[in-house]
């Protein structure tokens, strides 16, 4: 039986992970290895559980307990379930709960890039992307379109922030990923050197005078390729572009100069996948 607790006191300290802590506070609570993230919706939570993430507490609407959330609750019989009606929970969190369910979970240990890239043929690198929706969408595309791993630069939006996790539909728990460096100064150097040492040629998705078409057969022929995508608006840094092996463009028509980074990631991952 799930451990159900009716919310009668909105100031309960056990609820602060859902109500008071910012994303940065959740991530850095106590020590980084003890950080927390919030998973939203039964499907996303199930994927996190499948990946071995440890649940700490649920917050959900009453009707979910014997409804869509029933299966995940059977997997977590000791985890406290804080519940109330939809209106109270929305006022408590400041937003309507997607599918009526949140789960606070322990952040997983992240491996080194060399570990998750061992044996990989295609990896995605997200450079300083700041919008959580775009990060989540890029992860979903990476999982669906045959990327073996995702590497995230230190200044990129946290892939485990609530919105990124939700937009990814939980694929952030399915495709291997980690940070390439721990601080901003670790990218683009020595990050690019680490990719080269692992045997990857680097392809910067960017418009420049030396860009080759994404359809260039030399790209498809590369045994190991890292596909780099940059932040919204500015794209990849000039240093990154200059030091990559390829600069790659998606041919455009009707005078359109570029695609949103989430859309561009889907096109790039599909076209440049390992054959």
PyMOL commands that set and color helices and strands:
alter all, ss='L'
color gray80, all
select helices_A, chain A and resi 13-19+23-28+32-34+42-50+62-65+70-74+86-93+98-100+113-117+132-144+162-167+171-173+184-186+191-197+217-221+238-243+261-271
alter helices_A, ss='H'
color red, helices_A
select strands_A, chain A and resi 3-6+36-40+55-61+80-84+101-106+122-126+149-152+177-179+201-205+212-213+225-229+246-249
alter strands_A, ss='S'
color yellow, strands_A
deselect
rebuild
show_as cartoon
